[in-house]
Amino acid sequence: MPTTLTLDDDLAGLLQAAAQQKGQPVAEVAFSLLRAALGKPAQALPSPIPFRIRPHDGVFAPGVSLQKLNRLADELDMDAFLTRQKS
């Protein structure tokens, strides 16, 4: 059931720090903390389904330059960085 909660800034910071420390999404950490506080056991996650990766030779279309792709990625990263700095 989707629900919106408004958290105080200090609580949101603690939640984000806990999620980063555990390497889990903020929502998952919040769910487990709420369950623990309410006395409910955490839900067991289903075991992962094994899969295989089948590598293959990647081929770019004629005329596509890898250097230009790298330059584009750098420009997009710079644009995102500058946007964050303005905020």
Distance bins in CASP14 RR format, pairs under 12 A and 6 or more apart:
PFRMAT RR
TARGET T0000
AUTHOR 0000-0000-0000
RMODE 2
METHOD distances of the structure
MODEL  1
2 27 0 0 0 0 0 1 0 0 0 0 0
3 27 0 0 0 0 0 1 0 0 0 0 0
3 30 0 0 0 0 0 1 0 0 0 0 0
3 31 0 0 0 0 0 1 0 0 0 0 0
3 34 0 0 0 0 0 1 0 0 0 0 0
5 11 0 0 0 0 1 0 0 0 0 0 0
5 12 0 0 0 0 1 0 0 0 0 0 0
5 15 0 0 0 0 0 1 0 0 0 0 0
5 26 0 0 0 0 0 1 0 0 0 0 0
5 27 0 0 0 0 0 1 0 0 0 0 0
5 30 0 0 0 0 1 0 0 0 0 0 0
5 31 0 0 0 0 0 1 0 0 0 0 0
5 34 0 0 0 0 1 0 0 0 0 0 0
6 12 0 0 0 0 1 0 0 0 0 0 0
7 13 0 0 0 0 1 0 0 0 0 0 0
7 14 0 0 0 0 1 0 0 0 0 0 0
7 15 1 0 0 1 0 0 0 0 0 0 0
7 16 0 0 0 0 1 0 0 0 0 0 0
7 26 0 0 0 0 0 1 0 0 0 0 0
7 30 0 0 0 0 1 0 0 0 0 0 0
7 33 0 0 0 0 0 1 0 0 0 0 0
8 14 0 0 0 0 1 0 0 0 0 0 0
8 15 0 0 0 0 0 1 0 0 0 0 0
9 15 0 0 0 0 0 1 0 0 0 0 0
9 16 0 0 0 0 0 1 0 0 0 0 0
10 16 0 0 0 0 0 1 0 0 0 0 0
10 17 0 0 0 0 0 1 0 0 0 0 0
11 17 0 0 0 0 0 1 0 0 0 0 0
11 18 0 0 0 0 0 1 0 0 0 0 0
11 26 0 0 0 0 0 1 0 0 0 0 0
11 30 0 0 0 0 0 1 0 0 0 0 0
11 33 0 0 0 0 0 1 0 0 0 0 0
12 18 0 0 0 0 0 1 0 0 0 0 0
12 19 0 0 0 0 0 1 0 0 0 0 0
12 26 0 0 0 0 1 0 0 0 0 0 0
12 29 0 0 0 0 0 1 0 0 0 0 0
12 30 0 0 0 0 0 1 0 0 0 0 0
13 19 0 0 0 0 1 0 0 0 0 0 0
13 20 0 0 0 0 1 0 0 0 0 0 0
13 21 0 0 0 0 0 1 0 0 0 0 0
13 26 0 0 0 0 1 0 0 0 0 0 0
13 29 0 0 0 0 0 1 0 0 0 0 0
13 30 0 0 0 0 0 1 0 0 0 0 0
14 20 0 0 0 0 0 1 0 0 0 0 0
14 21 0 0 0 0 0 1 0 0 0 0 0
14 26 0 0 0 0 0 1 0 0 0 0 0
14 29 0 0 0 0 1 0 0 0 0 0 0
14 30 0 0 0 0 0 1 0 0 0 0 0
14 33 0 0 0 0 1 0 0 0 0 0 0
15 21 0 0 0 0 0 1 0 0 0 0 0
15 22 0 0 0 0 0 1 0 0 0 0 0
15 24 0 0 0 0 0 1 0 0 0 0 0
15 25 0 0 0 0 0 1 0 0 0 0 0
15 26 1 0 1 0 0 0 0 0 0 0 0
15 27 0 0 0 0 1 0 0 0 0 0 0
15 28 0 0 0 0 0 1 0 0 0 0 0
15 29 1 0 0 1 0 0 0 0 0 0 0
15 30 1 0 0 1 0 0 0 0 0 0 0
15 31 0 0 0 0 0 1 0 0 0 0 0
15 32 0 0 0 0 0 1 0 0 0 0 0
15 33 1 0 0 1 0 0 0 0 0 0 0
15 34 0 0 0 0 0 1 0 0 0 0 0
16 22 0 0 0 0 0 1 0 0 0 0 0
16 23 0 0 0 0 0 1 0 0 0 0 0
16 24 0 0 0 0 0 1 0 0 0 0 0
16 25 0 0 0 0 0 1 0 0 0 0 0
16 26 1 0 1 0 0 0 0 0 0 0 0
16 27 0 0 0 0 0 1 0 0 0 0 0
16 29 0 0 0 0 1 0 0 0 0 0 0
16 30 0 0 0 0 0 1 0 0 0 0 0
17 23 0 0 0 0 0 1 0 0 0 0 0
17 24 0 0 0 0 0 1 0 0 0 0 0
17 26 0 0 0 0 1 0 0 0 0 0 0
17 29 0 0 0 0 1 0 0 0 0 0 0
18 24 0 0 0 0 1 0 0 0 0 0 0
18 25 0 0 0 0 0 1 0 0 0 0 0
18 26 0 0 0 0 1 0 0 0 0 0 0
18 27 0 0 0 0 0 1 0 0 0 0 0
18 28 0 0 0 0 0 1 0 0 0 0 0
18 29 1 0 1 0 0 0 0 0 0 0 0
18 30 0 0 0 0 1 0 0 0 0 0 0
18 32 0 0 0 0 1 0 0 0 0 0 0
18 33 1 0 0 1 0 0 0 0 0 0 0
18 36 0 0 0 0 0 1 0 0 0 0 0
19 25 1 0 0 1 0 0 0 0 0 0 0
19 26 1 0 1 0 0 0 0 0 0 0 0
19 27 0 0 0 0 1 0 0 0 0 0 0
19 28 1 0 0 1 0 0 0 0 0 0 0
19 29 1 0 1 0 0 0 0 0 0 0 0
19 30 0 0 0 0 1 0 0 0 0 0 0
19 31 0 0 0 0 0 1 0 0 0 0 0
19 32 0 0 0 0 0 1 0 0 0 0 0
19 33 0 0 0 0 0 1 0 0 0 0 0
20 26 0 0 0 0 1 0 0 0 0 0 0
20 29 0 0 0 0 1 0 0 0 0 0 0
21 29 0 0 0 0 1 0 0 0 0 0 0
22 28 0 0 0 0 1 0 0 0 0 0 0
22 29 1 0 0 1 0 0 0 0 0 0 0
22 30 0 0 0 0 0 1 0 0 0 0 0
22 32 0 0 0 0 1 0 0 0 0 0 0
22 33 0 0 0 0 0 1 0 0 0 0 0
23 29 0 0 0 0 1 0 0 0 0 0 0
24 30 0 0 0 0 1 0 0 0 0 0 0
24 31 0 0 0 0 1 0 0 0 0 0 0
24 32 0 0 0 0 1 0 0 0 0 0 0
24 33 0 0 0 0 0 1 0 0 0 0 0
24 42 0 0 0 0 0 1 0 0 0 0 0
24 45 0 0 0 0 0 1 0 0 0 0 0
25 31 0 0 0 0 1 0 0 0 0 0 0
25 32 0 0 0 0 0 1 0 0 0 0 0
26 32 0 0 0 0 0 1 0 0 0 0 0
26 33 0 0 0 0 0 1 0 0 0 0 0
27 33 0 0 0 0 0 1 0 0 0 0 0
27 34 0 0 0 0 0 1 0 0 0 0 0
28 34 0 0 0 0 0 1 0 0 0 0 0
28 35 0 0 0 0 0 1 0 0 0 0 0
28 42 0 0 0 0 1 0 0 0 0 0 0
28 43 0 0 0 0 0 1 0 0 0 0 0
28 45 0 0 0 0 1 0 0 0 0 0 0
29 35 0 0 0 0 0 1 0 0 0 0 0
29 36 0 0 0 0 0 1 0 0 0 0 0
29 42 0 0 0 0 0 1 0 0 0 0 0
30 36 0 0 0 0 0 1 0 0 0 0 0
30 37 0 0 0 0 0 1 0 0 0 0 0
31 37 0 0 0 0 0 1 0 0 0 0 0
31 38 0 0 0 0 0 1 0 0 0 0 0
31 40 0 0 0 0 0 1 0 0 0 0 0
31 42 0 0 0 0 1 0 0 0 0 0 0
31 43 0 0 0 0 1 0 0 0 0 0 0
31 45 0 0 0 0 0 1 0 0 0 0 0
32 38 0 0 0 0 0 1 0 0 0 0 0
32 39 0 0 0 0 0 1 0 0 0 0 0
32 40 0 0 0 0 1 0 0 0 0 0 0
32 41 0 0 0 0 0 1 0 0 0 0 0
32 42 1 0 1 0 0 0 0 0 0 0 0
32 43 0 0 0 0 1 0 0 0 0 0 0
32 45 0 0 0 0 0 1 0 0 0 0 0
33 39 0 0 0 0 0 1 0 0 0 0 0
33 40 0 0 0 0 0 1 0 0 0 0 0
33 42 0 0 0 0 0 1 0 0 0 0 0
34 40 0 0 0 0 1 0 0 0 0 0 0
34 42 0 0 0 0 0 1 0 0 0 0 0
34 43 0 0 0 0 0 1 0 0 0 0 0
35 41 1 0 0 1 0 0 0 0 0 0 0
35 42 1 0 1 0 0 0 0 0 0 0 0
35 43 1 0 0 1 0 0 0 0 0 0 0
36 42 1 0 0 1 0 0 0 0 0 0 0
58 64 0 0 0 0 0 1 0 0 0 0 0
58 66 0 0 0 0 0 1 0 0 0 0 0
59 66 0 0 0 0 0 1 0 0 0 0 0
60 66 1 0 0 1 0 0 0 0 0 0 0
60 67 0 0 0 0 0 1 0 0 0 0 0
60 68 0 0 0 0 0 1 0 0 0 0 0
60 69 0 0 0 0 1 0 0 0 0 0 0
61 69 0 0 0 0 0 1 0 0 0 0 0
63 69 0 0 0 0 0 1 0 0 0 0 0
64 70 0 0 0 0 0 1 0 0 0 0 0
64 72 0 0 0 0 0 1 0 0 0 0 0
65 71 0 0 0 0 1 0 0 0 0 0 0
65 72 0 0 0 0 0 1 0 0 0 0 0
66 72 0 0 0 0 0 1 0 0 0 0 0
66 73 0 0 0 0 0 1 0 0 0 0 0
67 73 0 0 0 0 0 1 0 0 0 0 0
67 74 0 0 0 0 0 1 0 0 0 0 0
68 74 0 0 0 0 0 1 0 0 0 0 0
68 75 0 0 0 0 0 1 0 0 0 0 0
69 75 0 0 0 0 0 1 0 0 0 0 0
69 76 0 0 0 0 0 1 0 0 0 0 0
70 76 0 0 0 0 0 1 0 0 0 0 0
70 77 0 0 0 0 0 1 0 0 0 0 0
71 77 0 0 0 0 0 1 0 0 0 0 0
71 78 0 0 0 0 0 1 0 0 0 0 0
72 78 0 0 0 0 0 1 0 0 0 0 0
72 79 0 0 0 0 0 1 0 0 0 0 0
73 79 0 0 0 0 0 1 0 0 0 0 0
73 80 0 0 0 0 0 1 0 0 0 0 0
74 80 0 0 0 0 0 1 0 0 0 0 0
74 81 0 0 0 0 0 1 0 0 0 0 0
75 81 0 0 0 0 0 1 0 0 0 0 0
75 82 0 0 0 0 0 1 0 0 0 0 0
76 82 0 0 0 0 0 1 0 0 0 0 0
76 83 0 0 0 0 0 1 0 0 0 0 0
77 83 0 0 0 0 0 1 0 0 0 0 0
77 84 0 0 0 0 0 1 0 0 0 0 0
78 84 0 0 0 0 0 1 0 0 0 0 0
78 85 0 0 0 0 0 1 0 0 0 0 0
79 85 0 0 0 0 0 1 0 0 0 0 0
79 86 0 0 0 0 0 1 0 0 0 0 0
80 86 0 0 0 0 0 1 0 0 0 0 0
80 87 0 0 0 0 0 1 0 0 0 0 0
81 87 0 0 0 0 0 1 0 0 0 0 0
END
